[in-house]
Amino acid sequence: MRIVVFGQQAFGKDVFDSLVAAGEEVVGISTPKPREGRTDPLAEAAKEKNIPNVFTRELRKDEGFDEYLSWKPDLLVFAFVTDIVRQNVLEAATQGAIQYHPSLLPLHRGRAAMNWAILAGRQETGITIFWVDEGIDTGPIVLQKKANIGENDTVGSIYFNELYPMGVEALTEAVGLVRNGKAERIVQDESLATYEGPCEESHGILNFSAHGQIIHDTIRGCDPQPGASAELNGSNLKLFGSSYKSGGGVNDEPGRIVDVIEGAAVVSTIGGTITISRVQQPGEKKVAAGDVLKIGDVLL
């Protein structure tokens, strides 16, 4: 079965390497065109093995599309695809295309799935490999794998510790299922579907009149990007590395710094306290929270 990998960056490279190691026949790749002076890990890995690359947007032109057709693709594997892939490209692959998505579809369709799972306070998420169709993350499911969201997990930790390696493994497994004619096509239940747009800075603005658990989930769900923010002395401050403890400090004004422990700032909230490990002031790097926040300061 002749495979073309669409993707980029470290995730795309690791999927490519995993497929090659599994003995799959990767005949080409497609990555975005890199900015001048930069290289892409997937493109470099393919180049080392003399596997051709057509930049994804070049597939819209006759020359690029003709080269792609010359590969005679059976299956397209989408690993971190940000450019739009047109229908004629999909239809040229005899088996179609499968894609990785970091949620348990049909929950959290859209490109910020990991953010919204944590912002929603969920304790479980996972990955889905699905057949690509014309919708946004709407195609039939090949397979899913679940992962627990720890009480202090962030978008960064759940991705790199769980969903990234799980996704590489699952895409490789799914390719084997397609090759052996055993890949499922489980139609998504639209009654359970959710779709959220990008997680933007406005979604991370903290409200200290909310319960501490909600504030904690907001900080985690925006860590590392776009970053949750509060106001300190009239200036914006982003907060990272949150942990929540129920009880204690609840008689203090919500948002007040009640302690600084080993560089971390303890913030009073409704229902308990939140400990913040790092903060970032506008235009500056992240530093230990205690370097900026002092006992008695109030976050708004």
Summary of the structure (lengths in Angstrom):
residues: 300
radius of gyration: 22.3
end to end distance: 57.7
largest distance: 70.2
contacts: 1018
relative contact order: 0.11
helix: 31%
strand: 29%
